[in-house]
Amino acid sequence: MSRLGNDILRGHRDLAKQLGKPTFKWSNGDYACIANDAGASGILGPGGIGSVSDLVLFVEAAILPNPGPQLKHTIIYKGKTYRIDHIVGLPGDAELKFTCVDPTRGV
């Protein structure tokens, strides 16, 4: 892992500790994460404001099994179910960002 990845990971762990070590459930397991407050966020586009996500999770990549959560899988955070809509790796490859939406959106 790169120095940048180590720095990001150290910050992630410190923040998780300060937040009370939140977790999400996926595939019968609990995984540590950092999350924004669950609530819809939007972006201004040509047709007005469109919804982008309902929850964003930051997860230490090394704690997830291989294969880990995939697009369209569901997770549970604070008792509410979300569908993973987008997954991206952060610089340094130490963390993943899951952008999640209500599981009924777009169905």
Residue, then its C-alpha position, 0 to 999 in steps of 0.5 A: m500500500s502506498r504512503l497516501g493509502n496508509d495516511i488515508l487509512r490512519g485517518h479513517r480509523d481515527l474518525a471511526k473511533q470518534l464516531g463510535k465505530p459504526t458498522f453496516k451489515w452485508s451477507n451475514g457479517d458486520y463491517a466497520c465503516i464511516a458513513n454520512d448521515a443517511g438522507a437524500s443528496g441532490i445535484l442540480g441538472p438540466g431538469g432541476i434537482g436530481s437525487v444522487s444518493d441516500l447514503v455514502l459509506f467509506v469502508e476499509a478494503a482489507i476488512l472485506p471478504n473477496p469477493g466483497p459487496q458488489l453493485k446492486h447488493t443490499i446492505i443494512y445501516k442503522g436498521k435501514t436497507y440500502r442498495i449499492d449503486h456505485i463503488v469506487g476505490l479511494p486514492g492509495d487503494a486502502e478504502l472503498k466508497f459505496t454510494c447507496v440508494d433506497p432499494t426501491r429506487g429505479v425499480 
